[in-house]
Amino acid sequence: MLSRLKQVYRYIFLKFNKKNEEEIKKVLSAEEYKVFSKMREYDKVHSFLVYKKCSENKILENNKNYLKLALLHDCGKGNTGLLKRIKKVLIGDKKLEKHSENAFEILKDINIDVAKLCRDHHKVDVENEMKIFQKIDDE
């Protein structure tokens, strides 16, 4: 519950710090960065926080695809607003629940490995690295 309240707070009050773009551009290709730049403000904030935590994790810090995953994993959410996100948490939302598949479609011709990671980032039966990523993403 506390993590959900943090998410609402971040959605309403936090803005993506443009100073972070240089660091992001060192991780993402130009095409991947275009995808990132189209994400909603909240998704950029959230993704950069996940990226920072992944870059500090001993297992994920040197895995470039997981660092890219951290930045791009929610690119399939599109222009989803706060009310739709709350609806998804409370009663579900078919469109938002497909964001992993949408991310795969967006990224498959840009980076198939990262696209597959995005597609699988909510699956249960996954490798250890993905379990670590999921824990970070859920914080």
C-alpha positions as CSV (number, residue, x, y, z in Angstrom):
1,M,0.0,0.0,0.0
2,L,2.8,2.4,0.9
3,S,4.5,1.8,-2.5
4,R,1.2,2.7,-4.2
5,L,0.9,5.9,-2.3
6,K,4.5,6.7,-3.3
7,Q,3.5,6.1,-6.9
8,V,0.6,8.6,-6.7
9,Y,2.9,11.2,-5.1
10,R,5.5,10.7,-7.8
11,Y,2.9,10.9,-10.5
12,I,1.5,14.2,-9.2
13,F,4.5,16.0,-7.9
14,L,7.8,14.7,-9.5
15,K,9.0,15.9,-12.8
16,F,11.7,14.2,-14.9
17,N,15.0,16.0,-14.4
18,K,16.4,16.8,-17.9
19,K,19.9,16.7,-16.4
20,N,19.5,12.9,-16.4
21,E,19.2,12.7,-20.2
22,E,23.0,12.7,-20.8
23,E,23.4,9.6,-18.6
24,I,20.4,7.9,-20.3
25,K,21.9,8.7,-23.8
26,K,25.0,6.8,-22.7
27,V,22.9,3.7,-22.1
28,L,20.4,3.8,-24.9
29,S,20.9,3.9,-28.6
30,A,19.5,6.8,-30.5
31,E,16.4,4.8,-31.5
32,E,15.9,3.5,-28.0
33,Y,16.2,7.1,-26.7
34,K,13.5,8.2,-29.1
35,V,11.2,5.7,-27.5
36,F,12.2,6.8,-24.0
37,S,11.6,10.5,-24.9
38,K,8.0,9.7,-25.9
39,M,7.1,8.2,-22.5
40,R,4.9,10.1,-20.1
41,E,6.6,12.2,-17.4
42,Y,5.8,9.8,-14.6
43,D,7.0,6.8,-16.6
44,K,10.3,8.6,-17.2
45,V,10.7,9.4,-13.5
46,H,9.8,5.8,-12.5
47,S,12.0,4.3,-15.1
48,F,15.0,6.4,-14.2
49,L,14.6,5.5,-10.5
50,V,14.5,1.8,-11.5
51,Y,17.6,2.3,-13.7
52,K,19.5,3.9,-10.8
53,K,18.7,1.0,-8.5
54,C,19.6,-1.5,-11.2
55,S,22.9,0.3,-11.8
56,E,23.7,-0.1,-8.1
57,N,22.8,-3.8,-7.9
58,K,25.8,-6.1,-8.0
59,I,24.1,-8.6,-10.3
60,L,22.5,-6.1,-12.8
61,E,25.0,-3.2,-12.8
62,N,27.0,-4.6,-15.7
63,N,24.1,-6.1,-17.7
64,K,23.5,-3.5,-20.4
65,N,20.2,-5.1,-21.5
66,Y,18.8,-4.9,-17.9
67,L,19.9,-1.3,-17.7
68,K,18.0,-0.6,-20.9
69,L,15.1,-2.6,-19.6
70,A,14.9,-0.4,-16.6
71,L,14.6,2.7,-18.8
72,L,12.2,1.2,-21.3
73,H,10.1,-1.4,-19.5
74,D,7.0,0.7,-19.3
75,C,7.2,2.3,-22.8
76,G,4.1,0.3,-23.7
77,K,1.8,2.3,-21.3
78,G,1.5,5.1,-23.8
79,N,-0.4,8.1,-22.8
80,T,-2.1,6.5,-19.7
81,G,-3.3,9.0,-17.1
82,L,-3.5,8.7,-13.3
83,L,-7.2,7.6,-13.2
84,K,-6.7,4.7,-15.6
85,R,-3.6,3.6,-13.6
86,I,-5.7,3.7,-10.4
87,K,-8.4,1.7,-12.1
88,K,-5.9,-0.9,-13.2
89,V,-4.8,-1.4,-9.6
90,L,-8.3,-1.5,-8.1
91,I,-10.3,-3.5,-10.7
92,G,-8.0,-4.1,-13.6
93,D,-7.6,-2.5,-17.1
94,K,-7.2,-4.7,-20.2
95,K,-5.3,-2.1,-22.2
96,L,-2.9,-1.2,-19.4
97,E,-2.3,-4.9,-18.5
98,K,-1.0,-5.4,-22.1
99,H,1.7,-2.8,-21.7
100,S,4.4,-5.5,-21.7
101,E,3.3,-6.8,-25.0
102,N,2.9,-3.2,-26.3
103,A,6.5,-2.5,-25.3
104,F,7.7,-5.6,-27.1
105,E,5.9,-4.4,-30.3
106,I,7.5,-1.0,-30.0
107,L,11.0,-2.3,-29.4
108,K,11.2,-5.5,-31.4
109,D,12.7,-3.9,-34.5
110,I,15.0,-1.7,-32.5
111,N,16.5,-4.2,-30.0
112,I,14.9,-7.7,-29.9
113,D,16.7,-8.7,-26.7
114,V,15.4,-5.7,-24.7
115,A,12.0,-6.1,-26.3
116,K,11.8,-9.7,-25.0
117,L,12.8,-8.5,-21.5
118,C,10.1,-5.9,-21.6
119,R,7.6,-8.5,-22.7
120,D,8.5,-10.7,-19.8
121,H,9.1,-8.2,-17.0
122,H,5.8,-9.2,-15.2
123,K,6.0,-13.0,-15.8
124,V,6.4,-15.3,-12.8
125,D,8.6,-18.1,-14.1
126,V,11.7,-16.1,-14.9
127,E,15.5,-16.2,-14.4
128,N,17.2,-14.8,-11.3
129,E,18.2,-11.5,-13.0
130,M,14.5,-10.8,-13.9
131,K,13.4,-11.6,-10.4
132,I,15.8,-9.1,-9.0
133,F,14.6,-6.5,-11.6
134,Q,11.0,-7.2,-10.7
135,K,11.7,-6.6,-7.0
136,I,13.3,-3.3,-7.8
137,D,10.5,-2.3,-10.1
138,D,7.9,-3.1,-7.4
139,E,9.6,-0.9,-4.8
